[in-house]
Amino acid sequence: MPVQTLFLKKATIKQIDPPSLEEITVLFNPSEYTIESSVKYAEHNVLGLDMPIAQFVNGNRETLKMNLFFDTYSAGLGAGSTMDGLKLAATSQLTELGKIDVREYTKKIYSLMDVKGDRHAPPLVEFRWGTLSFQGYIVAVTQQFTKFTFTGKPVRAKLEVTFQRYVKPADLLKGEPRNSPDRTKFKTISEGDTLTAIAIEEYGDAEMWREIARVNNIDNPRLLRTGSVIKIPAWL
């Protein structure tokens, strides 16, 4: 194996809020990634014009998409962190019974969509590789298992991972002052809704659930009545 492959800098995913000491090192760097950004326009028909007038409504949050490859069947020293490489190299020559279940590695990323503690929301993470630093939430993971031992143990997998960028509301407002003095909205509570999830959807900030609770005089955010209507306050 070439020396440059052994020491190739690996991409990492780290949970930053709530903070965690563990840093996930991918087994293999992605061959490519896609960063996507879009804006939304509303069209208004005007009598006498050949086409509608487009009016800017809002921008959508930036997304980062990539495929990550995992192999515990034949991977060696070049895979993952130094400890991962040593562990996988030691098992690469073993029979199929001694192979590591690839889900030991894929579940670390998949679990970053789980709701954590009192936040009632998945954790904020950072994907870092070379000059790319992308902070946000993992919003979608598709696991595809492509190789199995004779016992059915998965030993190769591909993960399609989508991150959605997080920007603090205060930072958004600094760069994009709004002309509308009041953008207050109302929302009907559906089964399974939480104030934290609503805050992320409306503001991109899980901590804004407190402001929603304050405006609506909600003492216990866990007791939302399905069918009730709450007020979503304007940006502060």
N, C-alpha and C positions, 0 to 999 in steps of 0.2 A: 504493500500500500504506500503511495507517495507520501512524503513527509508533510507536504502542504495540506493533504487531506486530513491527516491526523490532527493537525493544529488549526484547522479551519474554524473560525469563530462561529459559534452556534447561536441561533436565535433563542431568546428566552421569553417566558411569560411570567410576570410576577404580580401577585395580588397586592394592591397598594392601599385599598380602603374597603374593609378594615385591613390594617397592615398584617403581613405574614412574612416570616423569615424565610419560608421555602420559596425557591425560584425554580420554575420548570424549564429545563433545557430540552429543546426538541431533539429527537434522535437524528433527524436529517433536515437540513435547511430546505425551505420551499424553493422550487425551481423558478417560481414567479409569484407575484402577488398583484392584486388589483385594488386601487383606491378610487372610490366612486363618490361623487358629490352631485347634487341636483338641486334645482329650485322649482317652485310651484307657481304657476300663473293661473289666474281665473280669466275666462273669456266672457266679454259682455257684448251682446249684439246691439248694434246701433242702427236705427232705421235709416236707409239710404246709403249705407256703406256696404262694399262688396264682401268684407270679412269682419269678424268680431275684433274688438279692441282687447289686447292682452294687458292685464294688470297684475303686477307682482304681488304675491300673497306672502310667501315665506320661503326660506331655504330649508333643506332637509339636512340632517346630520350626516357627516362624512362616514363612509363605511370602508373597512379594510377586509378583503377576502383573500383566502389562500387555501391550498391543499397541503396537508402535512402527511408525510409517509412514515409508517412505523413498521419495523421488522425485528422480530426476536428470533427468527429462524436461522438467519445466516449473517446477521450484523456482527461487526467486530469492534476494534478499538476506535474507529472513526465515528461511532454512533454516540450521540448524546454527550453528557458530561464525562469527565475522566472516569468516575466511578461506574457510570452506565456502560462505557466502552469496555472496561475491564470485566464487568459482570457478563456482558453479552459475548465477549470474546471467549470467556471461559465455558460458556454453554453452547457456542456455535458448533463445536465438534461432538457434542453429545447426541445420543439418539433422540428421537422425537419425544420420548417420555421425559427427557430432561429439559425440554425447551420451556422458556418462560412464556406465560400467557400474555399476549400483547396488550390485553386490556389493563394490565398493571400500569401501562404508560398512557393509554388513551383516556382512562378514567380521570386522570389528573386534570386534563383540560376540560373534559365533559362536565366534571363536577363544579367548574367555575361558573356554571349557570344556576347552581343551587342557591336558594335563599339562605342568607347567612344571618344568624342571631337576631338581635332586636331591630336591625335595619329593615327587615321584611323585603329584602331585595338582594339580587346577586351582587357579588363584590365588584368593585372597580379594579381593573387590571391594566397592566402596561405590557405591550408587545415591543420588544427591542431587538433590533438586528442591524448591525452596522450603524449607519447614520439615521435609520428610521426609528422613531420613538412614537408610539401610538397609544394614547390612554383612552380607555373606554370600557364598554361592557361587551362580553361575548353574548351575542343575541341568537346565534344559530350554530349548531354543530351536527353534521351528518356523518355517521360512522359507517364505513364500508369495509367489511372483513373479507380478505381475498385469498388467504391461505390458511389451511388447518392441518393439524396432525391427524393421524388415523383415529385418535380418540375424540376428535371434534374440537380440540383446543385451538382457538384462533392465534396465529403467529405472525400474520401480516395484516395491516389495515391502512386505510386512507381516511383522513378526516378533512371534511370541508368545513372550514371555520370562518365565521363572519363576526367581526368586531364592529361596534358602533361607537364613534368618537364621543367623549364626554367633554363638554366645555362648561365652566361655571357660568351661571346666569349673569353674574356681575360682569364677567369678561365679555359676554355677548353684548350686553347693553353699552359697554364702553365703546365698542366699535360700531354698533348699529343702533343709534338712537331712534326711537319710534316716534312718529308724528301723532299717532292715535293716543289721546290721553287716557282712554279706557278700553281695555281689551278683556274685560270681565266675561267669563263664560259660565254656563251652567251644565252640569253633567248628571245624568240619571245613573244611579248605582246599579250595576249588574252583579249577579252572583259571582263571588270570587274576587271582586274588586278590593283593592287595598289603597289606602291613602298614599303609601310609598310608591306603588306602581303608577298611580295617577300623577304623582309629582314628577316621576321620571318621564312619563309620556308628555306632560304639559310643559315642564320647565327644563327637563334634562338634569334634574338635581333631586335625588331622593330625600335630601334634608328639608325640602320645601313642604313636606307633608305637615310639618308643624304649623306653617302659615295657613294651609287649607283647613286644618283642624281648628285653628284659632278663629278664623273668619266664620266658620260654620258652627262654632260652639260645641265641638265634638270633644267630649272628655275621654272617651275610650275609642281609639282608632280601630280597634279590632272588632267593634260592634257596629258595622255599617249595615243599615237596613236596605235590603234589595228593593228597588223601585223608588227609593227616596231621591230627591234632587239636591245636589250640593252646589255651592258657588265656587268657581275657580277664580280666585282674585287675579287682577291684572298684574303685570310685571311691576315690581317695586322700583 
